[in-house]
């Protein structure tokens, strides 16, 4: 995060929102006026948008479902007419290589991401990293893959450049699709407006009972427990 700030302009005023469940870190002092966000009832974000910021960096809670957080921030940011410039995913390559089941978790994150930073690559075979990238490149994912070297982001300006490269359109202007082809043909003939509905994101779809249609693993099952 501190590397990414170096990619901004001299007159920019970055501000930061971290999850209230994020443990304190010695790095916190590097982020001026650090704010916190939390999820309240009904998966609603509770946070104050920094009023004097030119850029707001929001750090998701890495131990909880990223899809739920995307859904929550979609509404929160929309209510504030905030534009999402970049969504960045950091991949712990050691963790992903050790637990193949986590590919589905990272796949969901990358679905929403413009940039993917491949981190913690020490000891991970180059073939695994190549295969990991190839799974997305073969599906023509437009996101940018970059290596984190020696714990640093090599080109912060490239990573934070506000160019949309994500598969998902959840943070873009709403897209509309035809609801029913037969009704469309009939109503079009009558001169009425064509019925339309929102095209729901692949990972945001829910069943009638409320569960996701496309569920992902719980990453907390693969991480060390927080210290008491």
Secondary structure, 3 states (H helix, E strand, C coil): CHHHHCCCCCCCCEEEEEECCCCCCHHHHHCCCCEEEEECHHHCEECCCCCCCCEEEEECCCCCCHHHHHHHHHHHHHHCCCCCCCCEEEEEHHHHHHCHHHHHHHHHHHHCCCEEEEECCCCCCHHHHHHHHHHHHCCCCCCEEEEEECCEECCHHHHHCCCCCCCCCCCCCCCEEECCHHHHHHHHHHCCCCCEEECCCCCCCECCCCCECCCCCCHHHHCCCCCC
